[in-house]
Amino acid sequence: MNFKDLREFISFLDDKGELRRITTPVSSELEITEIGSRVIESGGPALLFENVDGGGVPVLTNIFGSHQRVAWALGVDHIDELVEKVKKLLGMLQSPPVGISGKLRALGDLAGIARTQPKVIRNAPCQQVVLTGEEADVNLLPVQKCWPLDAGKFITLPLVITRDPDSGRRNVGTYRMQVYDGRTMGMHWQTHKVGAHHYRENEERGSERMDVAVALGGDPTTIWTGSMPLPPDMDEIGVAGILRGKSVEMVRCKTVDLEVPANAEYILEGYVTPGELRAEGPFGDHTGYYSPEQDYPVFHLTAITHRRDPIYLTTFVGRPPKEDFFMGKATERLMLPAMQMTLPEIVDVNMPAEGIFHNLVIVSIKKEYPGHAQKVMHALWGLGLMMLVKSIIIVDHFVDVQDLSEVTWRVTGNIEPSRDIVFAEGPIDDLDHATAFERYGGKMGIDATAKGAADGRKVDWPAEIVMSEEIRRLVDGKWREYGI
């Protein structure tokens, strides 16, 4: 399945019984968040509010609010189908094909990848209506205020597009934007993200302005891909095309030198001025706490383009699980093969909702030697945005890391704290409120693997209590006779 735009996905969800259309009048201030929170907690559907703030633009939320909807958004029935595709692509890089038949198959795969790269078109749905000058006013959009102590209304699911001033490479990231007024917004580029790097590069070069474009809505795969922690030199739009199996159509902006997804609902065109900062926040964040007011760059709007009868796509974050957890879980699954390519001893990874991605990562490994768990901890802390992870738990390969009950049992039973807990220091996420210094602090690794003589243990590790297979088969065969 492949969705050209948000509307096709809405129709698909409608057919699957995974969409509710709400005609009752609702407010974009707090009410949508409370409704959405209750629906997510109950495992409910995507929501299309058709009468927000007195009518006008419909508001869509919770399209990624279940594992199944995320899989459908990425064009598959189960995320494992995409994981296998990623493994195949990485395998081509790791082990070049041998023989004529292997090379021909690889050539076909590479040709397929080439056909999925971005395609620039001239006439785009996202530019059916063009507003510039005084007509361009972000207050025309039904932007949400999500939580009571938020500093104002925030655009929460934008694809923010920038370009590296040296290489010219495009980056797409998902960064919230506080609405100050109709023409200016805060640009919440967190320190370790690529958009912030582009901003610093422009500042060092003395650039007077940095072009920025913001896409709202579009095909669901591209929307999701903007949240992926990809390497800086990898184009999110190209990756979206590979995942979709089809090129993402792009169109040149009207007032800035950037290209944007042609099938988006809205495009905000504008710029930031390096060195210009303004207070942004507080904001009810995915940590479950309000992130505080801090200075961030200011986005100046130069144009709004949109489809006729546009739909405003939004989300909200807060104490997990919320919609972003399901998006992040898919990222975890798809990034696992890349992690295994670097660290082949890794068997599985779990970033539980309660750990909000960067507070806790649980990893199972095939342990081979003393210190192996510690080696994996430090390697992960040096792997891209894994540098922000505060706590890493390492368990043996036979442990189901997705079963938090088993993990808790293994950790509490297997560790000797003075020996098995490792402390380190390094970069910390911008949103972390527990550190003494902003963006820098302590990290903890826990080695919860079984220990043997090679680890310096002088007594045997105890055997686990497991029933014999003979008795299990016996009871299986007689189960109906018991009348239980």
HELIX and SHEET records of a PDB file:
HELIX    1   1 LEU A    6  ASP A   15  1                                  10    
HELIX    2   2 GLU A   31  GLU A   41  1                                  11    
HELIX    3   3 HIS A   67  ALA A   73  1                                   7    
HELIX    4   4 ILE A   79  GLN A   94  1                                  16    
HELIX    5   5 GLY A   99  ARG A  115  1                                  17    
HELIX    6   6 PRO A  125  GLN A  127  5                                   3    
HELIX    7   7 GLY A  133  GLU A  135  5                                   3    
HELIX    8   8 VAL A  138  LEU A  140  5                                   3    
HELIX    9   9 VAL A  194  ARG A  205  1                                  12    
HELIX   10  10 PRO A  220  THR A  225  1                                   6    
HELIX   11  11 GLU A  236  ARG A  244  1                                   9    
HELIX   12  12 GLU A  323  THR A  342  1                                  20    
HELIX   13  13 ALA A  353  GLY A  355  5                                   3    
HELIX   14  14 HIS A  372  TRP A  381  1                                  10    
HELIX   15  15 GLY A  384  LEU A  388  5                                   5    
HELIX   16  16 LEU A  404  ASN A  414  1                                  11    
HELIX   17  17 PRO A  417  ASP A  420  1                                   4    
HELIX   18  18 ALA A  453  ASP A  455  5                                   3    
HELIX   19  19 GLU A  469  TYR A  482  1                                  14    
SHEET    1   A 4 LEU A  19  ILE A  22  0                                        
SHEET    2   A 4 ALA A  46  PHE A  49  1                                        
SHEET    3   A 4 VAL A  59  THR A  61 -1                                        
SHEET    4   A 4 TYR A 312  LEU A 313  1                                        
SHEET    1   B 3 LYS A 119  VAL A 120  0                                        
SHEET    2   B 3 GLU A 249  ARG A 252  1                                        
SHEET    3   B 3 GLU A 259  PRO A 261 -1                                        
SHEET    1   C 3 VAL A 129  THR A 132  0                                        
SHEET    2   C 3 GLN A 294  HIS A 306 -1                                        
SHEET    3   C 3 THR A 184  GLY A 186 -1                                        
SHEET    1   D 6 VAL A 129  THR A 132  0                                        
SHEET    2   D 6 GLN A 294  HIS A 306 -1                                        
SHEET    3   D 6 TYR A 266  GLU A 280 -1                                        
SHEET    4   D 6 MET A 210  LEU A 216 -1                                        
SHEET    5   D 6 LEU A 159  ARG A 163 -1                                        
SHEET    6   D 6 ARG A 170  GLY A 173 -1                                        
SHEET    1   E 2 PHE A 154  ILE A 155  0                                        
SHEET    2   E 2 MET A 177  GLN A 178 -1                                        
SHEET    1   F 2 PHE A 283  GLY A 284  0                                        
SHEET    2   F 2 TYR A 290  SER A 291 -1                                        
SHEET    1   G 5 ILE A 346  ASN A 350  0                                        
SHEET    2   G 5 VAL A 361  ILE A 365 -1                                        
SHEET    3   G 5 SER A 391  ASP A 396  1                                        
SHEET    4   G 5 TYR A 440  ASP A 447  1                                        
SHEET    5   G 5 ILE A 421  PRO A 427 -1                                        
END                                                                             
